[in-house]
């Protein structure tokens, strides 16, 4: 058994006990290392990071500029099989693998994960810092506010929303000339190459054209957001105050992490690029069908100012003292659900050749890994050497035909006793994920996240099925129970996979084909035999194509609980027709997102929400009840 | 002329030029000192503060605990005469005075001011960091996000709002028994002294009583908030989604700084006290008329967790390197509009005997100083030695009968040329503020904030009127043009006033009289001859008295533009009847707030909002266009 190295590092030795205590008890039992020590160990000088308290720091983009000439480390993406509603331990595996690489295999390593939404933290899900002996700490700081990135997104998103309604209101109540006299209009004129600045020199048509955006209220796709599970905001009517003169409108709130600004943050590569993307976000159309952007509203700069600190990823640490970069947010359906490009890029430079960056892709690999490859890597230009697929016996049994797994209800007997046949049947799901992930060119490793009820026969059945399906390797891990020590074999396998990776990244589809052809390429990877478009979807595809947006990659908004649109279709369904209900566009972030079925973008609170248990010990200042 | 001392301090010498450049140009021309140096100069050790970047730090409440035995410094409150819509430089004077005391008079000094709302920053008002050569820097960090306190308030406020609607929804769709089985109910049972925990042992009435809050939707006073000027949220309908089964309700958003949680933050004295106050916030009544609290909803602990970092004030610096504590928020109508008690308390210990804490009270002294004395000092137990009233020739001319002053329009000729008679006539307003402020026992100093168009004859007329009205002193200051050097005379006067203060704090009203008697005492100080209550106000006073809340202090929600309810009534109106339209309660924060006329709690964006000018220079990272 290896032991934690300590000479060259700030790593911390874990005292592991059994049975595994609660997540918060483990997190609270460890004294975090001052984050400046973690930064120092990464060779970050104080001018390249800003402290946010003692255990968080923002790593500034200037670090990336300075390291521009350095070589990258190995790039590993962690996806999963189609999960049960309980989750199969993707974050836990991401963290555990890094603890193994950093604290046991003496590698330079950085974990890249997403900031959790506070909505689920207080709602149904609890925290998202990993679990057991593989966690990011301090757990409460990770789950609450962090360094304010999501709050900045909320502020920017809602400033834009307020600007839209107020703009329509002012255009409807004021003359062309009064509107024109706002001097921002002169800038807009300049943009259109007109040098006349005296309104009297312009024809009424010219004044009208440049002073009015003429937004079609029915076309507005920009909604307000809030980082709270507030179901009563799913559909609302605004503008009912007497001063708004009857300009009422139906709209809705989404959860903040579903904001296009979150997607911009995840996909941007620099401050200049972020300014561009925020400015070109499309909020709807003019009555004549032209896209209206944030810059048309004169607000792109203000949005960038609100987001200027959020662009810097947050440095934290694992239970074993390895570094973590937390950045961007969790929504893997209407967004792409990956950590940010800038975090991954900074991490790759910081670990350098021979080091490892392990980045998590949200939801099952059909969504997370697919978007990682076709959207995120396309924009970043990075190539992963290794793609991990996390699998559990529990989820494989479900895919093999086991009874439904429901959050909050006890697991059926089938999941607690040996049933190799069920596991083997379920491996069809795993096999398709392996096949799809392998097609991108990376070496695929299956990480079997072992539970105490799993038997050797079951675990070995998965290993065999994985190798048969073309995985580079399949490894049983126990990082939840043992920390990094439980993922040492996985770490060794990942190292070998990275060292032996030779293929370039192959995308699932090129960008220069039509929107429908791209959708169909992805649908095929799900096992669909065809795609069916609603009338609305057809219209939108036509509109976006006409507006010149058809060259963007596709971000499918689909359930994570099946390859298909039907969450109940487990395993590896084939022969189904994938229904596209609607198609939307995140032009600033840079993708078109088709809606496969109904996607809720605002969760609700359950009858027994997590907040019942959460409190502060006001004498020690410690958070209690966070899970 | 004195020059900035440098031996014993981290103070910075200002190079003052004339004419005064724009605020942002001045702010950007100065390299801020690393905040750890500022902290060090205050004898704060690193365990008592958390860095938030290089120029902000949260000073932890533990500093207060450690200094419990130390003696306090002098306590100075800055109010103003009834202002014009342009503002009379209260923040600028607060900052300038501190620059004088710290950088020129070699005193230990801390400025205590409020965090600005981002709504007006992007809307109509611009930043709030002072002005000219008397500013808090970095100006952009001061005006944006700061250390996330307002974002935390937004999150906590809206989590509670979501919990209210969801609770009503679940109570309307689920059985008593199902609701009862949420185990938080067992805690609620215990609170009521019932030890039975098996639902079957309870009578249906007992189950019903403890499982249901039975909130009357029409009684809900808790609204959602957003730190954005979003007029379309002034009146909205929520719950229109199909899943909410028709449980629609009319409600509204306020701007975040108007949240009761902001008032709690400003008035709390410790973590334990904040937990209590957040838990006892009343969100409405049950159908039988009992108040329903945050703790009844099981959410007091979660709110405290969301607010646990916000309770620590943020350390920043002035242009001349003196320390500033920024805390709590700006709404001086439905809140009390003062900086926080904890910031003032920490500051008083840090400066120690002979040092000065200068704290700003929002709006005119009829609102800001009155609430400072009767609410804030009542809860803190602190006594100010000196109350400053900031006056300008401009505002006094308006009170003397000058034409209306309108934001965004050029000033009338009357304000730009000498007119001593107009100034003298306007001093009636100043005189009443002096009289009212003096009644609390502090020595009153009038700070005449000099503009370049003011003449000596005008300035001397104000000095004379101030002394005639009983001011301890009246001093002409030019800190906007000259920084601390321009407020040295004011500093000397303040020092003398503090050293010679002898009286204890005398409140305007005792707590143990009725709500109406308290309202009438305040109305009398405005010059009113009586008070008129609407039917709604009468009903609410009766309700709050019945619910046991009549012993709280009163926080009048009144226009700041007149002593009366009529913003157009300038000078020192008398003989009017003050109308009370409604009465509301912030039970957690600890006050009753009568609404005098209509108070907007959600500003709007103007036709030409500030955000048009705001952008980021993406090569330097510098914010441009913030004013």
Interface residues (C-beta under 8 A of the other chain):
Chain A: X50 X51 X52 X53 X54 X58 X118 X122 X140 X144 X145 X148 X151 X152 X154 X155 X158 X159 X161 X162 X163 X165 X166 X169 X170 X174 X178 X179 X182 X183 X184 X224 X226 X227 X228 X229 X230 X231 X232 X233 X234 X235 X236 X237 X238 X239 X240 X241 X242 X243 X244 X247 X249 X250 X252 X270 X271 X272 X274 X275 X298 X299 X300 X301 X302 X304 X305 X306 X308 X309 X604 X605 X607 X608 X609 X610 X611 X612 X613 X614 X615 X616 X618 X619 X621 X623 X624 X625 X626
Chain B: X50 X51 X52 X53 X54 X58 X118 X122 X140 X144 X145 X148 X151 X152 X154 X155 X158 X159 X161 X162 X163 X165 X166 X169 X170 X174 X178 X179 X182 X183 X184 X224 X226 X227 X228 X229 X230 X231 X232 X233 X234 X235 X236 X237 X238 X239 X240 X241 X242 X243 X244 X247 X249 X250 X252 X270 X271 X272 X274 X275 X298 X299 X300 X301 X302 X304 X305 X306 X308 X309 X604 X605 X607 X608 X609 X610 X611 X612 X613 X614 X615 X616 X618 X619 X621 X623 X624 X625 X626
